Amino acid sequence: QVQLVESGGGLVQAGGSLRLSCAASGSIFRIAAMGWYRQAPGKQRELVARITSGGSTNYADSVKGRFTISTGNAKNTVYLQMNSLKPEDTAVYYCAAGEGPYSWDYWGQGTQVTVSS
């Protein structure tokens, strides 16, 4: 089992920045990829960014050039640096981890990000 704990959400004005963190614990050797999803009210959960254990990254078109996903030196922490935030980035952001490159087996509790205009 893997446990994920997010932190770093909050309220920010449009154009501002936030950094989300997700710390993984437990059987982290099982993790092949980690990612960030978000879900806005009335919308489906969507993948924002993912990073594999080899360092490959993917981003949603809506955040390319503004968000950066990275891991810490110990590889058990994943970060999401969010710059040039827009009101449409407002959502609950969830950390996810998978034992395969495209399977999401573990989820964090979510952290609220609110961007005011």
N, C-alpha and C positions, 0 to 999 in steps of 0.2 A: 504493500500500500504506500501511496504517496500523499502527503498533506501539503496544501498550498495556502499561503497566507499573503494577501495583498495589503499594500499600504500606499499612501501618497495621493489619494484622491482629494478633492476639495472644490472650492469655488474660485474661479479666476475670470478676469475680464477678457473679452475677445482680444486676440493678439498676444496674450500671455502664454506662459509655459507651465507645465507640470511634469513631474517625473513619477511614474508608478513603479513600485517594486513588488516582486513576488518571490517569496522565499519557499523553497521546496525542502521537505524533510521526509524521512522514511527511506523507502527503497528507491532512492534517486538513480541508482544504476540502471533501473528499468527505463528511464526517460530517454526517448529518441528525439523528441521535439517539444518545445514549449511555445506558447502563444498567448496573445491577448485577443479576446472577443469583447464586443460591446453590445448592449441592448438598450435602445431608447424606448420610451413609452409608446406602446402601440405598434412597435416595429419588431421584426425578427432579429434574433441574435446574429451578428455578423462578425466574421474574422477581420481583425484589424491588422495583425502582424504575427508572423511565426518565425521561429529560428530553430534550426536543427542542431543536433549535437555536433555536427561538423561545421556549424557556423553559417550555413546557407539561410538566407532570409527572404521573406515574401511580405508584400504589403498590399492592403486594399488600395485601389486607385485613389480613393478619396483622401488618403493620408500620405501618399507618396510625396517625399520632399519636405514633409512637416514632422513626421514621427520617425523615431529610430528605436528599433528593438536591439537589445544587447544582453549579454550574460556577464556575470561577475567572474572573477578569477577562479573561484571554486565551482563554477558551473551549476551551482544549486540555486542561484538567484537570477531572475530575468527582470530586465528593466524596460520600461517604455518611456522614452523621452518624447514629450509632446510639445511642439513649438507652434507658434502662429495659430493658436486655438481659435476655433469658430463656434458660434452658438450651436451649430449642427453637430458638434462633437459631444454635446451633452448626452450622457448615457451612464448606465452602470457598466463598469469595465470588469471583466472576469479574466483571471489567469487560468490557463489550461495547460495540461501536460499529457503527452501521449507516449505509449510504448512503441508505437509505430510512427512513421513520418506523417501520416495523415489520420491517425486515430487519436481521439481526445478521450482519455480514460479518467482523468482527474480534473477537478474544478475547484477554484477558490470560491470564497463567499461573495465576492464582488465588492467594488469600491465605487462610490458615486463621484462622477466628474460633472460639474456644472459650469458652463461658460456663459457669462452674461454679456449682452450686447451693449 
